[in-house]
Structure formats: C-alpha cells, structure tokens
Amino acid sequence: MKKILVPIDGSKYSELAMEKAKEIAFGLDSQVTLIHVNDFSQHMFHYNREVEENFKTQFEQMSMDILEDGKKKFEPMTDRVITVQLEGNVANKIIEYANGNDFDLVIIGAKGKSRLQSFLVGSSAYKVALYVNKPVLIAR
C-alpha cells in the first residue's frame, strides 16, 4: 500500500481520517495525498462580481489553511505528504480524483463540516464509498 488519499475539511472526522492515514503510512512507508475541495460556488447567490471574487479568495485561503494544517499533523513524515486543492462539488471531485489516480486506499471521515451533518455516514462519505474504485476506509 503505497498511495493513500485523504479528503479533509477541517472537521473532527477528517482529523480522525488523518490519524488513521498517518498510522498506516508510517508503518508501510506510504505516500499520503491530502485533498480539500473548495465548494464556494455552492454558496454564491449571484452577488456582484466584486463580492463573488472576495468570497472566492476567502474560500481559497481557507482551503489552503486546511491543507497546511493537515500536512503539519503528519510530522515527522511531511516529505511524504502531498496536498491538492480542487473546486466544485465535494463528493464528485473526490470520486473523480480518486478514480483518476492510482491510489491504494481512500480514508475519509464519516461526517464533514456541513449544515446538514445529520445526513452525513455523511453524504460525501457515502458517495465516495459507493463510487470510488478502490478500498475506502471510513473513519469515525
């Protein structure tokens, strides 16, 4: 098991997923890819262009911060951690990225940061487990 994908969003469940990924990666000398999907477009309500650009910039910075904080949790093996930032529908982008790259395992938190947490195993985790063509471990 050489390549592990871990979608993160800053939630306690993505923290659990990173802990499990670190444990596995450390023991097997694996590479870990942390992915965060910026879903800012789902929060747009046709504001003026300047407001939308400001929101987009804020969401991109938040995404970078989540990835940087996530990578720090992999000390002392950060040299084996890659971060990827994508934009769009969270579940769809994770599935597309996981299936389009040669990962051995996907580790995802059972629930994410969402106003609909009661629906999240989370809706993203559920979709990922159904549609990713590799083993998926759901951390809770």
C-alpha positions as CSV (number, residue, x, y, z in Angstrom):
1,M,0.0,0.0,0.0
2,K,2.0,2.9,-1.3
3,K,-0.5,5.7,-2.0
4,I,-3.3,6.9,0.3
5,L,-5.8,9.6,-0.4
6,V,-7.3,11.5,2.5
7,P,-10.1,14.1,1.8
8,I,-10.1,16.7,4.6
9,D,-12.3,19.6,5.5
10,G,-11.1,20.6,9.0
11,S,-13.8,18.6,10.8
12,K,-13.1,16.3,13.7
13,Y,-13.9,13.4,11.4
14,S,-11.3,14.4,8.9
15,E,-8.9,14.7,11.9
16,L,-9.6,11.0,12.6
17,A,-9.1,10.1,9.0
18,M,-5.7,11.8,9.1
19,E,-4.7,10.0,12.3
20,K,-5.5,6.6,10.7
21,A,-3.7,7.6,7.5
22,K,-0.6,8.6,9.4
23,E,-0.6,5.3,11.4
24,I,-0.9,3.3,8.2
25,A,1.5,5.4,6.1
26,F,4.1,5.4,8.9
27,G,4.0,1.6,9.2
28,L,4.0,1.0,5.4
29,D,6.2,3.9,4.2
30,S,3.3,5.1,2.1
31,Q,2.7,8.5,0.4
32,V,-0.3,10.4,1.6
33,T,-2.3,12.9,-0.6
34,L,-4.5,15.3,1.4
35,I,-7.2,16.8,-0.8
36,H,-9.6,19.6,0.0
37,V,-12.4,20.5,-2.3
38,N,-13.4,24.2,-2.3
39,D,-17.2,24.3,-2.7
40,F,-17.5,28.1,-2.7
41,S,-19.7,28.1,-5.8
42,Q,-22.4,26.4,-3.8
43,H,-22.5,29.5,-1.5
44,M,-22.9,32.0,-4.3
45,F,-26.2,33.7,-4.8
46,H,-25.5,36.0,-7.8
47,Y,-23.8,38.7,-5.9
48,N,-22.0,41.4,-7.8
49,R,-18.7,40.3,-9.4
50,E,-16.5,42.0,-6.7
51,V,-18.3,40.3,-3.8
52,E,-18.1,36.9,-5.6
53,E,-14.3,37.4,-6.1
54,N,-13.9,38.3,-2.5
55,F,-15.8,35.2,-1.4
56,K,-13.7,33.1,-3.8
57,T,-10.5,34.5,-2.4
58,Q,-11.6,33.8,1.2
59,F,-12.6,30.2,0.4
60,E,-9.3,29.6,-1.4
61,Q,-7.4,30.8,1.6
62,M,-9.5,28.7,3.9
63,S,-8.8,25.7,1.7
64,M,-5.0,26.3,1.7
65,D,-5.1,26.8,5.5
66,I,-6.9,23.5,6.0
67,L,-4.4,21.7,3.8
68,E,-1.4,23.3,5.5
69,D,-2.8,22.5,9.0
70,G,-3.4,18.9,7.8
71,K,0.1,18.4,6.5
72,K,1.6,19.6,9.8
73,K,-0.2,16.7,11.5
74,F,2.0,14.3,9.6
75,E,5.2,15.4,11.3
76,P,7.9,14.0,11.0
77,M,6.9,12.5,7.7
78,T,5.7,15.6,5.8
79,D,8.1,14.8,3.0
80,R,5.7,12.0,2.0
81,V,2.6,14.2,2.1
82,I,1.2,15.9,-1.0
83,T,-1.6,18.5,-0.8
84,V,-4.2,19.0,-3.6
85,Q,-6.8,21.8,-3.7
86,L,-9.8,21.3,-6.1
87,E,-13.0,23.3,-6.7
88,G,-16.6,22.0,-7.2
89,N,-19.0,19.5,-5.8
90,V,-17.2,17.8,-2.9
91,A,-18.2,14.2,-3.4
92,N,-17.9,14.3,-7.2
93,K,-14.4,15.9,-7.2
94,I,-13.1,13.4,-4.6
95,I,-14.5,10.5,-6.6
96,E,-13.1,11.9,-9.9
97,Y,-9.7,12.5,-8.3
98,A,-9.6,9.1,-6.5
99,N,-10.6,7.2,-9.6
100,G,-8.3,9.1,-11.9
101,N,-5.2,8.5,-9.9
102,D,-3.6,5.3,-8.7
103,F,-4.4,5.2,-5.0
104,D,-4.3,2.0,-3.0
105,L,-6.7,3.3,-0.3
106,V,-9.0,6.2,0.4
107,I,-9.6,7.2,4.0
108,I,-12.4,9.6,4.6
109,G,-14.1,11.0,7.8
110,A,-17.6,9.7,8.4
111,K,-19.1,13.2,8.6
112,G,-17.9,16.6,7.4
113,K,-18.4,20.2,8.0
114,S,-21.9,20.9,6.8
115,R,-25.1,22.4,8.0
116,L,-26.6,19.1,7.2
117,Q,-24.4,17.0,9.4
118,S,-27.3,14.7,10.4
119,F,-27.3,13.4,6.9
120,L,-23.6,12.9,6.7
121,V,-22.4,8.5,7.3
122,G,-22.2,11.8,5.6
123,S,-23.5,12.2,2.1
124,S,-20.0,12.8,0.7
125,A,-18.5,9.8,2.6
126,Y,-21.4,7.7,1.4
127,K,-21.0,8.6,-2.2
128,V,-17.2,8.2,-2.1
129,A,-17.6,4.7,-0.6
130,L,-20.1,3.8,-3.3
131,Y,-18.3,5.2,-6.4
132,V,-14.5,5.1,-5.7
133,N,-13.0,2.0,-7.4
134,K,-10.5,1.4,-4.6
135,P,-10.9,0.3,-0.9
136,V,-12.4,3.1,1.2
137,L,-12.0,3.3,5.0
138,I,-14.5,5.5,6.8
139,A,-13.1,7.0,10.0
140,R,-15.3,7.7,13.0
